[in-house]
Amino acid sequence: MESSPDDAGAADATRAFLGRADFQQAWRDALARVADQGCRELWFVDRDFSDWPLGDRATVDELTRWAMGHRRLVLLAAHYDAVQRQHPRWVSWRRQWSHVVQCRAADEADVEALPTMVLAPGVLALRVHDRVRFRGRLSFQRADGVRDRDDLDAFLQRSSESFPVTNLGL
């Protein structure tokens, strides 16, 4: 049987999730752990974040708790249309924490291969392996975080700044 984050004292703990509700609970558990343990960088990666609970009050509270200090949150997506429509609470939080948050758009050639993941180097790696059924795992193994960071670096090198905090028009 796999461990939950609550008993994840061992560096090799992992937890599988099956389905959207399990994914969202794993996401909440991951954010709570990151807020408790802290880490300098946090990465969210998805095509559009439409199935993520970004706009939940608990999410915003945990991100606020994590962001205190010298932190950096990077989002990588194909586009941010769904974020603007579905997660207004997070968009508002982002305005207040714009010095911490960076949003990047994946290169068009990478969109289909873009993973769905949360990465907190040295703390955890959450990865969805099947987007249709929302199957994946939350891992506290350093090796998983290193592998996911290597995968992510290739996408980031070809990405560009996106989703400005404010839109200035003339």
Buried (B, 14 or more C-beta within 10 A) or exposed (E): EEBBBEEBEEEEBBBEBEEEEBBBBBBBBBBBBBBEEBBEBBBBBBBBBBBBBBBBEEBBBBBEBBBEEEBBBBBBBBBBEBBEEBBEBBBEBBEEBEEBBBBBBBBEEBBEEBBBBBBBBBBBBBBBEEBEEBBBBBBBBBEBBBBBBEBBEEBBEEBEEBBEEEEEEE
